Amino acid sequence: MDTYRPLHCDLHDYLEIACLFGYTLDIELTDGQRLTARAITTRTACTREEFLEVETAHARLEIRLDHLLAITPRDNNARFGRVVLAEGD
């Protein structure tokens, strides 16, 4: 398993807003995968790794925050647009 790299604190706000309003997100992962899912909550594991819990049409998933490249809300009245979360992008 690769070493966890914490997300910058200011970027957490976007994830918290997405969860608060239950936004449906277009999610881009650092490995090139993409998915569309509704933001549910964030959580921190006992190992200090942080996750975004989302719900797709078929399942609930947890995505480690440092595997997120970008999120884009699909909701018309979203409070933000596309946000790049990975360092160096």
PyMOL Python script that loads the backbone (N, CA, C, O; Angstrom):
from pymol import cmd

cmd.read_pdbstr("""\
ATOM      1  N   MET A   1       0.847  -1.185   0.000  1.00  0.00           N
ATOM      2  CA  MET A   1       0.000   0.000   0.000  1.00  0.00           C
ATOM      3  C   MET A   1       0.889   1.245   0.000  1.00  0.00           C
ATOM      4  O   MET A   1       1.922   1.275   0.670  1.00  0.00           O
ATOM      5  N   ASP A   2       0.490   2.257  -0.745  1.00  0.00           N
ATOM      6  CA  ASP A   2       1.272   3.482  -0.807  1.00  0.00           C
ATOM      7  C   ASP A   2       1.045   4.349   0.432  1.00  0.00           C
ATOM      8  O   ASP A   2       0.017   4.236   1.100  1.00  0.00           O
ATOM      9  N   THR A   3       2.008   5.206   0.727  1.00  0.00           N
ATOM     10  CA  THR A   3       1.945   6.067   1.902  1.00  0.00           C
ATOM     11  C   THR A   3       0.881   7.138   1.709  1.00  0.00           C
ATOM     12  O   THR A   3       0.811   7.770   0.656  1.00  0.00           O
ATOM     13  N   TYR A   4       0.056   7.337   2.730  1.00  0.00           N
ATOM     14  CA  TYR A   4      -1.018   8.328   2.662  1.00  0.00           C
ATOM     15  C   TYR A   4      -0.441   9.741   2.700  1.00  0.00           C
ATOM     16  O   TYR A   4       0.425  10.050   3.519  1.00  0.00           O
ATOM     17  N   ARG A   5      -0.929  10.586   1.806  1.00  0.00           N
ATOM     18  CA  ARG A   5      -0.565  12.003   1.765  1.00  0.00           C
ATOM     19  C   ARG A   5      -1.806  12.818   2.102  1.00  0.00           C
ATOM     20  O   ARG A   5      -2.749  12.845   1.311  1.00  0.00           O
ATOM     21  N   PRO A   6      -1.832  13.484   3.258  1.00  0.00           N
ATOM     22  CA  PRO A   6      -3.027  14.239   3.657  1.00  0.00           C
ATOM     23  C   PRO A   6      -3.385  15.334   2.648  1.00  0.00           C
ATOM     24  O   PRO A   6      -2.514  15.936   2.020  1.00  0.00           O
ATOM     25  N   LEU A   7      -4.662  15.566   2.519  1.00  0.00           N
ATOM     26  CA  LEU A   7      -5.182  16.624   1.667  1.00  0.00           C
ATOM     27  C   LEU A   7      -4.992  17.965   2.373  1.00  0.00           C
ATOM     28  O   LEU A   7      -5.121  18.045   3.595  1.00  0.00           O
ATOM     29  N   HIS A   8      -4.689  19.015   1.616  1.00  0.00           N
ATOM     30  CA  HIS A   8      -4.574  20.349   2.219  1.00  0.00           C
ATOM     31  C   HIS A   8      -5.890  20.717   2.897  1.00  0.00           C
ATOM     32  O   HIS A   8      -6.967  20.443   2.368  1.00  0.00           O
ATOM     33  N   CYS A   9      -5.795  21.332   4.057  1.00  0.00           N
ATOM     34  CA  CYS A   9      -6.976  21.658   4.867  1.00  0.00           C
ATOM     35  C   CYS A   9      -8.009  22.491   4.115  1.00  0.00           C
ATOM     36  O   CYS A   9      -9.210  22.257   4.257  1.00  0.00           O
ATOM     37  N   ASP A  10      -7.559  23.463   3.313  1.00  0.00           N
ATOM     38  CA  ASP A  10      -8.521  24.315   2.616  1.00  0.00           C
ATOM     39  C   ASP A  10      -9.340  23.539   1.588  1.00  0.00           C
ATOM     40  O   ASP A  10     -10.444  23.959   1.242  1.00  0.00           O
ATOM     41  N   LEU A  11      -8.823  22.423   1.098  1.00  0.00           N
ATOM     42  CA  LEU A  11      -9.561  21.620   0.134  1.00  0.00           C
ATOM     43  C   LEU A  11     -10.624  20.751   0.795  1.00  0.00           C
ATOM     44  O   LEU A  11     -11.583  20.336   0.144  1.00  0.00           O
ATOM     45  N   HIS A  12     -10.457  20.474   2.090  1.00  0.00           N
ATOM     46  CA  HIS A  12     -11.469  19.704   2.832  1.00  0.00           C
ATOM     47  C   HIS A  12     -12.818  20.404   2.790  1.00  0.00           C
ATOM     48  O   HIS A  12     -13.858  19.747   2.762  1.00  0.00           O
ATOM     49  N   ASP A  13     -12.807  21.736   2.786  1.00  0.00           N
ATOM     50  CA  ASP A  13     -14.067  22.490   2.794  1.00  0.00           C
ATOM     51  C   ASP A  13     -14.968  22.095   1.631  1.00  0.00           C
ATOM     52  O   ASP A  13     -16.181  21.976   1.800  1.00  0.00           O
ATOM     53  N   TYR A  14     -14.387  21.892   0.456  1.00  0.00           N
ATOM     54  CA  TYR A  14     -15.188  21.511  -0.708  1.00  0.00           C
ATOM     55  C   TYR A  14     -15.849  20.151  -0.504  1.00  0.00           C
ATOM     56  O   TYR A  14     -17.005  19.953  -0.879  1.00  0.00           O
ATOM     57  N   LEU A  15     -15.116  19.222   0.088  1.00  0.00           N
ATOM     58  CA  LEU A  15     -15.690  17.897   0.352  1.00  0.00           C
ATOM     59  C   LEU A  15     -16.800  17.980   1.390  1.00  0.00           C
ATOM     60  O   LEU A  15     -17.831  17.320   1.261  1.00  0.00           O
ATOM     61  N   GLU A  16     -16.584  18.796   2.422  1.00  0.00           N
ATOM     62  CA  GLU A  16     -17.607  18.955   3.459  1.00  0.00           C
ATOM     63  C   GLU A  16     -18.872  19.603   2.895  1.00  0.00           C
ATOM     64  O   GLU A  16     -19.980  19.195   3.244  1.00  0.00           O
ATOM     65  N   ILE A  17     -18.719  20.600   2.034  1.00  0.00           N
ATOM     66  CA  ILE A  17     -19.880  21.232   1.392  1.00  0.00           C
ATOM     67  C   ILE A  17     -20.615  20.209   0.527  1.00  0.00           C
ATOM     68  O   ILE A  17     -21.843  20.133   0.556  1.00  0.00           O
ATOM     69  N   ALA A  18     -19.863  19.430  -0.237  1.00  0.00           N
ATOM     70  CA  ALA A  18     -20.474  18.410  -1.096  1.00  0.00           C
ATOM     71  C   ALA A  18     -21.281  17.411  -0.267  1.00  0.00           C
ATOM     72  O   ALA A  18     -22.373  17.006  -0.666  1.00  0.00           O
ATOM     73  N   CYS A  19     -20.742  17.017   0.883  1.00  0.00           N
ATOM     74  CA  CYS A  19     -21.452  16.078   1.754  1.00  0.00           C
ATOM     75  C   CYS A  19     -22.657  16.737   2.411  1.00  0.00           C
ATOM     76  O   CYS A  19     -23.728  16.136   2.487  1.00  0.00           O
ATOM     77  N   LEU A  20     -22.491  17.957   2.883  1.00  0.00           N
ATOM     78  CA  LEU A  20     -23.580  18.688   3.555  1.00  0.00           C
ATOM     79  C   LEU A  20     -24.802  18.802   2.650  1.00  0.00           C
ATOM     80  O   LEU A  20     -25.933  18.607   3.095  1.00  0.00           O
ATOM     81  N   PHE A  21     -24.570  19.117   1.380  1.00  0.00           N
ATOM     82  CA  PHE A  21     -25.668  19.306   0.444  1.00  0.00           C
ATOM     83  C   PHE A  21     -25.989  18.052  -0.377  1.00  0.00           C
ATOM     84  O   PHE A  21     -26.899  18.068  -1.206  1.00  0.00           O
ATOM     85  N   GLY A  22     -25.246  16.974  -0.148  1.00  0.00           N
ATOM     86  CA  GLY A  22     -25.506  15.723  -0.853  1.00  0.00           C
ATOM     87  C   GLY A  22     -25.325  15.838  -2.353  1.00  0.00           C
ATOM     88  O   GLY A  22     -26.080  15.249  -3.126  1.00  0.00           O
ATOM     89  N   TYR A  23     -24.315  16.604  -2.766  1.00  0.00           N
ATOM     90  CA  TYR A  23     -24.069  16.803  -4.190  1.00  0.00           C
ATOM     91  C   TYR A  23     -23.738  15.492  -4.890  1.00  0.00           C
ATOM     92  O   TYR A  23     -23.081  14.613  -4.333  1.00  0.00           O
ATOM     93  N   THR A  24     -24.205  15.390  -6.111  1.00  0.00           N
ATOM     94  CA  THR A  24     -23.747  14.343  -7.009  1.00  0.00           C
ATOM     95  C   THR A  24     -22.491  14.884  -7.677  1.00  0.00           C
ATOM     96  O   THR A  24     -22.494  15.986  -8.226  1.00  0.00           O
ATOM     97  N   LEU A  25     -21.423  14.104  -7.627  1.00  0.00           N
ATOM     98  CA  LEU A  25     -20.127  14.555  -8.118  1.00  0.00           C
ATOM     99  C   LEU A  25     -19.640  13.712  -9.281  1.00  0.00           C
ATOM    100  O   LEU A  25     -19.830  12.496  -9.308  1.00  0.00           O
ATOM    101  N   ASP A  26     -19.010  14.373 -10.241  1.00  0.00           N
ATOM    102  CA  ASP A  26     -18.164  13.671 -11.198  1.00  0.00           C
ATOM    103  C   ASP A  26     -16.803  13.609 -10.519  1.00  0.00           C
ATOM    104  O   ASP A  26     -16.210  14.644 -10.216  1.00  0.00           O
ATOM    105  N   ILE A  27     -16.312  12.413 -10.282  1.00  0.00           N
ATOM    106  CA  ILE A  27     -15.082  12.202  -9.526  1.00  0.00           C
ATOM    107  C   ILE A  27     -14.009  11.668 -10.458  1.00  0.00           C
ATOM    108  O   ILE A  27     -14.214  10.680 -11.163  1.00  0.00           O
ATOM    109  N   GLU A  28     -12.860  12.339 -10.451  1.00  0.00           N
ATOM    110  CA  GLU A  28     -11.701  11.902 -11.220  1.00  0.00           C
ATOM    111  C   GLU A  28     -10.654  11.408 -10.227  1.00  0.00           C
ATOM    112  O   GLU A  28     -10.307  12.113  -9.279  1.00  0.00           O
ATOM    113  N   LEU A  29     -10.155  10.203 -10.446  1.00  0.00           N
ATOM    114  CA  LEU A  29      -9.158   9.624  -9.561  1.00  0.00           C
ATOM    115  C   LEU A  29      -7.764   9.761 -10.167  1.00  0.00           C
ATOM    116  O   LEU A  29      -7.611   9.915 -11.379  1.00  0.00           O
ATOM    117  N   THR A  30      -6.763   9.702  -9.314  1.00  0.00           N
ATOM    118  CA  THR A  30      -5.381   9.882  -9.759  1.00  0.00           C
ATOM    119  C   THR A  30      -4.915   8.771 -10.697  1.00  0.00           C
ATOM    120  O   THR A  30      -3.948   8.959 -11.435  1.00  0.00           O
ATOM    121  N   ASP A  31      -5.583   7.619 -10.681  1.00  0.00           N
ATOM    122  CA  ASP A  31      -5.201   6.520 -11.575  1.00  0.00           C
ATOM    123  C   ASP A  31      -5.920   6.578 -12.923  1.00  0.00           C
ATOM    124  O   ASP A  31      -5.791   5.668 -13.741  1.00  0.00           O
ATOM    125  N   GLY A  32      -6.687   7.669 -13.149  1.00  0.00           N
ATOM    126  CA  GLY A  32      -7.375   7.842 -14.418  1.00  0.00           C
ATOM    127  C   GLY A  32      -8.829   7.396 -14.428  1.00  0.00           C
ATOM    128  O   GLY A  32      -9.554   7.703 -15.374  1.00  0.00           O
ATOM    129  N   GLN A  33      -9.268   6.687 -13.407  1.00  0.00           N
ATOM    130  CA  GLN A  33     -10.663   6.252 -13.343  1.00  0.00           C
ATOM    131  C   GLN A  33     -11.570   7.450 -13.093  1.00  0.00           C
ATOM    132  O   GLN A  33     -11.151   8.461 -12.531  1.00  0.00           O
ATOM    133  N   ARG A  34     -12.820   7.314 -13.523  1.00  0.00           N
ATOM    134  CA  ARG A  34     -13.843   8.336 -13.299  1.00  0.00           C
ATOM    135  C   ARG A  34     -15.122   7.647 -12.837  1.00  0.00           C
ATOM    136  O   ARG A  34     -15.414   6.519 -13.235  1.00  0.00           O
ATOM    137  N   LEU A  35     -15.872   8.337 -11.998  1.00  0.00           N
ATOM    138  CA  LEU A  35     -17.167   7.826 -11.589  1.00  0.00           C
ATOM    139  C   LEU A  35     -18.064   8.985 -11.197  1.00  0.00           C
ATOM    140  O   LEU A  35     -17.599  10.092 -10.923  1.00  0.00           O
ATOM    141  N   THR A  36     -19.344   8.709 -11.178  1.00  0.00           N
ATOM    142  CA  THR A  36     -20.332   9.679 -10.724  1.00  0.00           C
ATOM    143  C   THR A  36     -20.979   9.088  -9.483  1.00  0.00           C
ATOM    144  O   THR A  36     -21.427   7.942  -9.487  1.00  0.00           O
ATOM    145  N   ALA A  37     -21.023   9.894  -8.409  1.00  0.00           N
ATOM    146  CA  ALA A  37     -21.553   9.390  -7.148  1.00  0.00           C
ATOM    147  C   ALA A  37     -22.026  10.550  -6.285  1.00  0.00           C
ATOM    148  O   ALA A  37     -21.599  11.690  -6.466  1.00  0.00           O
ATOM    149  N   ARG A  38     -22.916  10.243  -5.341  1.00  0.00           N
ATOM    150  CA  ARG A  38     -23.412  11.243  -4.392  1.00  0.00           C
ATOM    151  C   ARG A  38     -22.521  11.247  -3.158  1.00  0.00           C
ATOM    152  O   ARG A  38     -22.239  10.198  -2.579  1.00  0.00           O
ATOM    153  N   ALA A  39     -22.078  12.441  -2.761  1.00  0.00           N
ATOM    154  CA  ALA A  39     -21.232  12.580  -1.573  1.00  0.00           C
ATOM    155  C   ALA A  39     -22.067  12.330  -0.323  1.00  0.00           C
ATOM    156  O   ALA A  39     -23.161  12.875  -0.176  1.00  0.00           O
ATOM    157  N   ILE A  40     -21.538  11.499   0.578  1.00  0.00           N
ATOM    158  CA  ILE A  40     -22.252  11.155   1.812  1.00  0.00           C
ATOM    159  C   ILE A  40     -21.562  11.777   3.026  1.00  0.00           C
ATOM    160  O   ILE A  40     -22.171  12.569   3.746  1.00  0.00           O
ATOM    161  N   THR A  41     -20.297  11.424   3.257  1.00  0.00           N
ATOM    162  CA  THR A  41     -19.573  11.913   4.431  1.00  0.00           C
ATOM    163  C   THR A  41     -18.076  11.691   4.234  1.00  0.00           C
ATOM    164  O   THR A  41     -17.648  11.004   3.306  1.00  0.00           O
ATOM    165  N   THR A  42     -17.299  12.282   5.120  1.00  0.00           N
ATOM    166  CA  THR A  42     -15.872  11.994   5.184  1.00  0.00           C
ATOM    167  C   THR A  42     -15.598  11.305   6.515  1.00  0.00           C
ATOM    168  O   THR A  42     -16.356  11.446   7.474  1.00  0.00           O
ATOM    169  N   ARG A  43     -14.505  10.562   6.551  1.00  0.00           N
ATOM    170  CA  ARG A  43     -14.138   9.910   7.820  1.00  0.00           C
ATOM    171  C   ARG A  43     -12.633   9.739   7.875  1.00  0.00           C
ATOM    172  O   ARG A  43     -11.952   9.694   6.851  1.00  0.00           O
ATOM    173  N   THR A  44     -12.134   9.645   9.097  1.00  0.00           N
ATOM    174  CA  THR A  44     -10.719   9.398   9.325  1.00  0.00           C
ATOM    175  C   THR A  44     -10.575   8.028   9.984  1.00  0.00           C
ATOM    176  O   THR A  44     -11.203   7.754  11.006  1.00  0.00           O
ATOM    177  N   ALA A  45      -9.756   7.184   9.398  1.00  0.00           N
ATOM    178  CA  ALA A  45      -9.509   5.844   9.933  1.00  0.00           C
ATOM    179  C   ALA A  45      -8.529   5.940  11.102  1.00  0.00           C
ATOM    180  O   ALA A  45      -7.867   6.963  11.274  1.00  0.00           O
ATOM    181  N   CYS A  46      -8.437   4.896  11.892  1.00  0.00           N
ATOM    182  CA  CYS A  46      -7.502   4.869  13.015  1.00  0.00           C
ATOM    183  C   CYS A  46      -6.052   4.982  12.547  1.00  0.00           C
ATOM    184  O   CYS A  46      -5.166   5.323  13.330  1.00  0.00           O
ATOM    185  N   THR A  47      -5.818   4.695  11.273  1.00  0.00           N
ATOM    186  CA  THR A  47      -4.477   4.817  10.690  1.00  0.00           C
ATOM    187  C   THR A  47      -4.180   6.254  10.252  1.00  0.00           C
ATOM    188  O   THR A  47      -3.101   6.531   9.729  1.00  0.00           O
ATOM    189  N   ARG A  48      -5.133   7.168  10.464  1.00  0.00           N
ATOM    190  CA  ARG A  48      -5.056   8.596  10.100  1.00  0.00           C
ATOM    191  C   ARG A  48      -5.308   8.848   8.620  1.00  0.00           C
ATOM    192  O   ARG A  48      -5.206   9.988   8.168  1.00  0.00           O
ATOM    193  N   GLU A  49      -5.634   7.809   7.857  1.00  0.00           N
ATOM    194  CA  GLU A  49      -6.018   7.994   6.461  1.00  0.00           C
ATOM    195  C   GLU A  49      -7.446   8.539   6.433  1.00  0.00           C
ATOM    196  O   GLU A  49      -8.291   8.157   7.242  1.00  0.00           O
ATOM    197  N   GLU A  50      -7.692   9.443   5.477  1.00  0.00           N
ATOM    198  CA  GLU A  50      -9.005  10.062   5.373  1.00  0.00           C
ATOM    199  C   GLU A  50      -9.693   9.582   4.108  1.00  0.00           C
ATOM    200  O   GLU A  50      -9.051   9.337   3.087  1.00  0.00           O
ATOM    201  N   PHE A  51     -11.028   9.451   4.194  1.00  0.00           N
ATOM    202  CA  PHE A  51     -11.827   8.894   3.107  1.00  0.00           C
ATOM    203  C   PHE A  51     -13.055   9.736   2.840  1.00  0.00           C
ATOM    204  O   PHE A  51     -13.601  10.378   3.738  1.00  0.00           O
ATOM    205  N   LEU A  52     -13.483   9.721   1.577  1.00  0.00           N
ATOM    206  CA  LEU A  52     -14.767  10.277   1.176  1.00  0.00           C
ATOM    207  C   LEU A  52     -15.685   9.095   0.914  1.00  0.00           C
ATOM    208  O   LEU A  52     -15.376   8.229   0.096  1.00  0.00           O
ATOM    209  N   GLU A  53     -16.815   9.062   1.611  1.00  0.00           N
ATOM    210  CA  GLU A  53     -17.805   8.015   1.376  1.00  0.00           C
ATOM    211  C   GLU A  53     -18.804   8.552   0.363  1.00  0.00           C
ATOM    212  O   GLU A  53     -19.346   9.646   0.523  1.00  0.00           O
ATOM    213  N   VAL A  54     -19.042   7.760  -0.689  1.00  0.00           N
ATOM    214  CA  VAL A  54     -19.960   8.146  -1.754  1.00  0.00           C
ATOM    215  C   VAL A  54     -20.905   6.994  -2.048  1.00  0.00           C
ATOM    216  O   VAL A  54     -20.656   5.846  -1.679  1.00  0.00           O
ATOM    217  N   GLU A  55     -21.996   7.333  -2.722  1.00  0.00           N
ATOM    218  CA  GLU A  55     -22.968   6.320  -3.120  1.00  0.00           C
ATOM    219  C   GLU A  55     -23.168   6.410  -4.629  1.00  0.00           C
ATOM    220  O   GLU A  55     -23.561   7.453  -5.153  1.00  0.00           O
ATOM    221  N   THR A  56     -22.894   5.305  -5.319  1.00  0.00           N
ATOM    222  CA  THR A  56     -23.158   5.215  -6.750  1.00  0.00           C
ATOM    223  C   THR A  56     -24.528   4.574  -6.932  1.00  0.00           C
ATOM    224  O   THR A  56     -25.215   4.284  -5.952  1.00  0.00           O
ATOM    225  N   ALA A  57     -24.923   4.356  -8.166  1.00  0.00           N
ATOM    226  CA  ALA A  57     -26.192   3.686  -8.440  1.00  0.00           C
ATOM    227  C   ALA A  57     -26.196   2.251  -7.931  1.00  0.00           C
ATOM    228  O   ALA A  57     -27.257   1.657  -7.737  1.00  0.00           O
ATOM    229  N   HIS A  58     -24.981   1.683  -7.711  1.00  0.00           N
ATOM    230  CA  HIS A  58     -24.897   0.268  -7.364  1.00  0.00           C
ATOM    231  C   HIS A  58     -24.308  -0.043  -5.991  1.00  0.00           C
ATOM    232  O   HIS A  58     -24.498  -1.147  -5.481  1.00  0.00           O
ATOM    233  N   ALA A  59     -23.596   0.911  -5.381  1.00  0.00           N
ATOM    234  CA  ALA A  59     -22.915   0.583  -4.125  1.00  0.00           C
ATOM    235  C   ALA A  59     -22.455   1.847  -3.395  1.00  0.00           C
ATOM    236  O   ALA A  59     -22.404   2.938  -3.962  1.00  0.00           O
ATOM    237  N   ARG A  60     -22.128   1.656  -2.129  1.00  0.00           N
ATOM    238  CA  ARG A  60     -21.434   2.685  -1.356  1.00  0.00           C
ATOM    239  C   ARG A  60     -19.950   2.387  -1.404  1.00  0.00           C
ATOM    240  O   ARG A  60     -19.532   1.240  -1.252  1.00  0.00           O
ATOM    241  N   LEU A  61     -19.151   3.431  -1.615  1.00  0.00           N
ATOM    242  CA  LEU A  61     -17.706   3.274  -1.724  1.00  0.00           C
ATOM    243  C   LEU A  61     -17.010   4.255  -0.801  1.00  0.00           C
ATOM    244  O   LEU A  61     -17.555   5.306  -0.464  1.00  0.00           O
ATOM    245  N   GLU A  62     -15.801   3.903  -0.396  1.00  0.00           N
ATOM    246  CA  GLU A  62     -14.926   4.832   0.306  1.00  0.00           C
ATOM    247  C   GLU A  62     -13.721   5.071  -0.575  1.00  0.00           C
ATOM    248  O   GLU A  62     -13.075   4.129  -1.034  1.00  0.00           O
ATOM    249  N   ILE A  63     -13.422   6.340  -0.809  1.00  0.00           N
ATOM    250  CA  ILE A  63     -12.287   6.705  -1.648  1.00  0.00           C
ATOM    251  C   ILE A  63     -11.283   7.451  -0.780  1.00  0.00           C
ATOM    252  O   ILE A  63     -11.614   8.463  -0.163  1.00  0.00           O
ATOM    253  N   ARG A  64     -10.067   6.947  -0.738  1.00  0.00           N
ATOM    254  CA  ARG A  64      -9.024   7.620   0.042  1.00  0.00           C
ATOM    255  C   ARG A  64      -8.780   8.999  -0.581  1.00  0.00           C
ATOM    256  O   ARG A  64      -8.642   9.119  -1.798  1.00  0.00           O
ATOM    257  N   LEU A  65      -8.729  10.026   0.250  1.00  0.00           N
ATOM    258  CA  LEU A  65      -8.682  11.394  -0.250  1.00  0.00           C
ATOM    259  C   LEU A  65      -7.493  11.670  -1.153  1.00  0.00           C
ATOM    260  O   LEU A  65      -7.609  12.461  -2.089  1.00  0.00           O
ATOM    261  N   ASP A  66      -6.356  11.043  -0.899  1.00  0.00           N
ATOM    262  CA  ASP A  66      -5.200  11.309  -1.759  1.00  0.00           C
ATOM    263  C   ASP A  66      -5.266  10.555  -3.085  1.00  0.00           C
ATOM    264  O   ASP A  66      -4.338  10.630  -3.890  1.00  0.00           O
ATOM    265  N   HIS A  67      -6.367   9.825  -3.313  1.00  0.00           N
ATOM    266  CA  HIS A  67      -6.601   9.187  -4.608  1.00  0.00           C
ATOM    267  C   HIS A  67      -7.534  10.034  -5.476  1.00  0.00           C
ATOM    268  O   HIS A  67      -7.785   9.701  -6.634  1.00  0.00           O
ATOM    269  N   LEU A  68      -8.048  11.132  -4.907  1.00  0.00           N
ATOM    270  CA  LEU A  68      -8.910  12.044  -5.655  1.00  0.00           C
ATOM    271  C   LEU A  68      -8.055  13.021  -6.452  1.00  0.00           C
ATOM    272  O   LEU A  68      -7.179  13.683  -5.895  1.00  0.00           O
ATOM    273  N   LEU A  69      -8.306  13.107  -7.735  1.00  0.00           N
ATOM    274  CA  LEU A  69      -7.647  14.115  -8.562  1.00  0.00           C
ATOM    275  C   LEU A  69      -8.501  15.377  -8.595  1.00  0.00           C
ATOM    276  O   LEU A  69      -7.989  16.478  -8.394  1.00  0.00           O
ATOM    277  N   ALA A  70      -9.805  15.220  -8.847  1.00  0.00           N
ATOM    278  CA  ALA A  70     -10.698  16.373  -8.932  1.00  0.00           C
ATOM    279  C   ALA A  70     -12.134  15.925  -8.692  1.00  0.00           C
ATOM    280  O   ALA A  70     -12.488  14.761  -8.882  1.00  0.00           O
ATOM    281  N   ILE A  71     -12.953  16.898  -8.265  1.00  0.00           N
ATOM    282  CA  ILE A  71     -14.394  16.680  -8.136  1.00  0.00           C
ATOM    283  C   ILE A  71     -15.107  17.830  -8.837  1.00  0.00           C
ATOM    284  O   ILE A  71     -14.657  18.975  -8.811  1.00  0.00           O
ATOM    285  N   THR A  72     -16.234  17.493  -9.468  1.00  0.00           N
ATOM    286  CA  THR A  72     -17.073  18.500 -10.116  1.00  0.00           C
ATOM    287  C   THR A  72     -18.521  18.204  -9.754  1.00  0.00           C
ATOM    288  O   THR A  72     -19.035  17.140 -10.100  1.00  0.00           O
ATOM    289  N   PRO A  73     -19.191  19.132  -9.060  1.00  0.00           N
ATOM    290  CA  PRO A  73     -20.600  18.895  -8.734  1.00  0.00           C
ATOM    291  C   PRO A  73     -21.473  18.976  -9.981  1.00  0.00           C
ATOM    292  O   PRO A  73     -21.251  19.812 -10.857  1.00  0.00           O
ATOM    293  N   ARG A  74     -22.456  18.107 -10.047  1.00  0.00           N
ATOM    294  CA  ARG A  74     -23.399  18.089 -11.172  1.00  0.00           C
ATOM    295  C   ARG A  74     -24.652  18.882 -10.862  1.00  0.00           C
ATOM    296  O   ARG A  74     -25.466  19.120 -11.754  1.00  0.00           O
ATOM    297  N   ASP A  75     -24.825  19.295  -9.620  1.00  0.00           N
ATOM    298  CA  ASP A  75     -26.021  20.015  -9.191  1.00  0.00           C
ATOM    299  C   ASP A  75     -26.019  21.434  -9.770  1.00  0.00           C
ATOM    300  O   ASP A  75     -24.989  22.107  -9.757  1.00  0.00           O
ATOM    301  N   ASN A  76     -27.162  21.886 -10.274  1.00  0.00           N
ATOM    302  CA  ASN A  76     -27.273  23.197 -10.918  1.00  0.00           C
ATOM    303  C   ASN A  76     -26.901  24.356 -10.008  1.00  0.00           C
ATOM    304  O   ASN A  76     -26.285  25.317 -10.467  1.00  0.00           O
ATOM    305  N   ASN A  77     -27.251  24.293  -8.752  1.00  0.00           N
ATOM    306  CA  ASN A  77     -27.002  25.405  -7.833  1.00  0.00           C
ATOM    307  C   ASN A  77     -25.831  25.141  -6.894  1.00  0.00           C
ATOM    308  O   ASN A  77     -25.804  25.649  -5.773  1.00  0.00           O
ATOM    309  N   ALA A  78     -24.869  24.353  -7.345  1.00  0.00           N
ATOM    310  CA  ALA A  78     -23.712  24.019  -6.504  1.00  0.00           C
ATOM    311  C   ALA A  78     -22.946  25.289  -6.127  1.00  0.00           C
ATOM    312  O   ALA A  78     -22.923  26.260  -6.883  1.00  0.00           O
ATOM    313  N   ARG A  79     -22.331  25.266  -4.965  1.00  0.00           N
ATOM    314  CA  ARG A  79     -21.599  26.420  -4.443  1.00  0.00           C
ATOM    315  C   ARG A  79     -20.161  26.497  -4.941  1.00  0.00           C
ATOM    316  O   ARG A  79     -19.431  27.419  -4.577  1.00  0.00           O
ATOM    317  N   PHE A  80     -19.750  25.550  -5.761  1.00  0.00           N
ATOM    318  CA  PHE A  80     -18.411  25.568  -6.360  1.00  0.00           C
ATOM    319  C   PHE A  80     -18.448  24.777  -7.661  1.00  0.00           C
ATOM    320  O   PHE A  80     -19.382  24.014  -7.905  1.00  0.00           O
ATOM    321  N   GLY A  81     -17.434  24.960  -8.489  1.00  0.00           N
ATOM    322  CA  GLY A  81     -17.288  24.217  -9.738  1.00  0.00           C
ATOM    323  C   GLY A  81     -16.239  23.133  -9.570  1.00  0.00           C
ATOM    324  O   GLY A  81     -16.068  22.594  -8.477  1.00  0.00           O
ATOM    325  N   ARG A  82     -15.536  22.812 -10.646  1.00  0.00           N
ATOM    326  CA  ARG A  82     -14.505  21.772 -10.597  1.00  0.00           C
ATOM    327  C   ARG A  82     -13.397  22.200  -9.647  1.00  0.00           C
ATOM    328  O   ARG A  82     -12.917  23.332  -9.705  1.00  0.00           O
ATOM    329  N   VAL A  83     -12.998  21.285  -8.773  1.00  0.00           N
ATOM    330  CA  VAL A  83     -11.931  21.531  -7.811  1.00  0.00           C
ATOM    331  C   VAL A  83     -10.865  20.448  -7.997  1.00  0.00           C
ATOM    332  O   VAL A  83     -11.158  19.256  -7.912  1.00  0.00           O
ATOM    333  N   VAL A  84      -9.640  20.874  -8.248  1.00  0.00           N
ATOM    334  CA  VAL A  84      -8.517  19.946  -8.357  1.00  0.00           C
ATOM    335  C   VAL A  84      -7.958  19.731  -6.957  1.00  0.00           C
ATOM    336  O   VAL A  84      -7.596  20.687  -6.271  1.00  0.00           O
ATOM    337  N   LEU A  85      -7.889  18.475  -6.539  1.00  0.00           N
ATOM    338  CA  LEU A  85      -7.493  18.135  -5.170  1.00  0.00           C
ATOM    339  C   LEU A  85      -6.080  17.591  -5.064  1.00  0.00           C
ATOM    340  O   LEU A  85      -5.462  17.677  -4.004  1.00  0.00           O
ATOM    341  N   ALA A  86      -5.560  17.031  -6.153  1.00  0.00           N
ATOM    342  CA  ALA A  86      -4.229  16.427  -6.106  1.00  0.00           C
ATOM    343  C   ALA A  86      -3.170  17.501  -6.155  1.00  0.00           C
ATOM    344  O   ALA A  86      -3.297  18.477  -6.893  1.00  0.00           O
ATOM    345  N   GLU A  87      -2.119  17.322  -5.366  1.00  0.00           N
ATOM    346  CA  GLU A  87      -1.000  18.271  -5.345  1.00  0.00           C
ATOM    347  C   GLU A  87      -0.306  18.325  -6.695  1.00  0.00           C
ATOM    348  O   GLU A  87      -0.181  17.318  -7.393  1.00  0.00           O
ATOM    349  N   GLY A  88       0.138  19.512  -7.042  1.00  0.00           N
ATOM    350  CA  GLY A  88       0.901  19.679  -8.260  1.00  0.00           C
ATOM    351  C   GLY A  88       0.061  19.812  -9.510  1.00  0.00           C
ATOM    352  O   GLY A  88       0.615  19.965 -10.599  1.00  0.00           O
ATOM    353  N   ASP A  89      -1.277  19.759  -9.393  1.00  0.00           N
ATOM    354  CA  ASP A  89      -2.155  19.899 -10.553  1.00  0.00           C
ATOM    355  C   ASP A  89      -2.810  21.249 -10.569  1.00  0.00           C
ATOM    356  O   ASP A  89      -3.587  21.548 -11.476  1.00  0.00           O
TER     357      ASP A  89
END
""", "prot")
cmd.dss("prot")
cmd.show_as("cartoon", "prot")
cmd.util.cbc("prot")
cmd.orient("prot")
